[in-house]
Amino acid sequence: MTIEKNSKPDGSQETNTWHVVQQTDGHCEIISQTEITQAVKTWGPFSTQSEAIAKRVGLIRAGKCLPQ
């Protein structure tokens, strides 16, 4: 039996979404839906990690997130 990427053993597809999460120190991280915990502010969901990266860059340019 072959399990495709992002699929569960029962055959259903797992939706992996990405979020930009602002930490208490002002820095923003990109995390998957399954890793979301308490955060100051979140943006998303984004269907690809590339979209979340682009949003993070925009937030840094707008002064809403600190660069790392």
N, C-alpha and C positions, 0 to 999 in steps of 0.2 A: 504494500500500500504506500503510495506517495502522497505526502501532505504538501500542498502548495504553500508558498510564502503567504502570510497573513490569513491562513485558513485554520479553523479549529478542527480538532479530530472528528467532530460530528459532520464535517463537510461544509458548515456555514462559514461565510467570510467574516473576518474580524475587521472592523473599520478602525484604522489607525489614523487619528487626527493629531495635529500639532498645535501647540499653544505657545504664545510668548507670555512669560510670567515675570512680573517685577518682584524682586526680592526686597527685603527691608532695607538693604544698603543702597538701593536705587539701581542696581544692575539688573538687566533682563536676561533671562535664559530661555532657550527653546527646549520644550519638553513634550513628550508624547502624552496623549490623553490618560494613559494608565499611571503616569507619574505625578499627576496634579495633587498638590497638598495645599496647605494654607499659604496664601500669597497676598501681597498688598494689592496688586491689580493684575488682571489677565486680559489678553486679547486672543481671539480665535473662536472657533476652531478653523484651522487651515488644512486643506486636504493633502498638501505636500510640505515637506520640510523646507523646500526652496521658497515657498510663499511665506512661511513663518520667518525665514531669514530676511526676506525683503521687508516685511513689516517691522522687524527689529531694527533694521538699518534706518527706516523712516522714523521710528520712535526716537532713536539716538539723535538723528538730525533735528527733530522737533524739540529736543531737550527733555523728553519725558523719560528717557532711560540713560544711564551712564554707560560710556564705552568701557570695554574691559582691556 
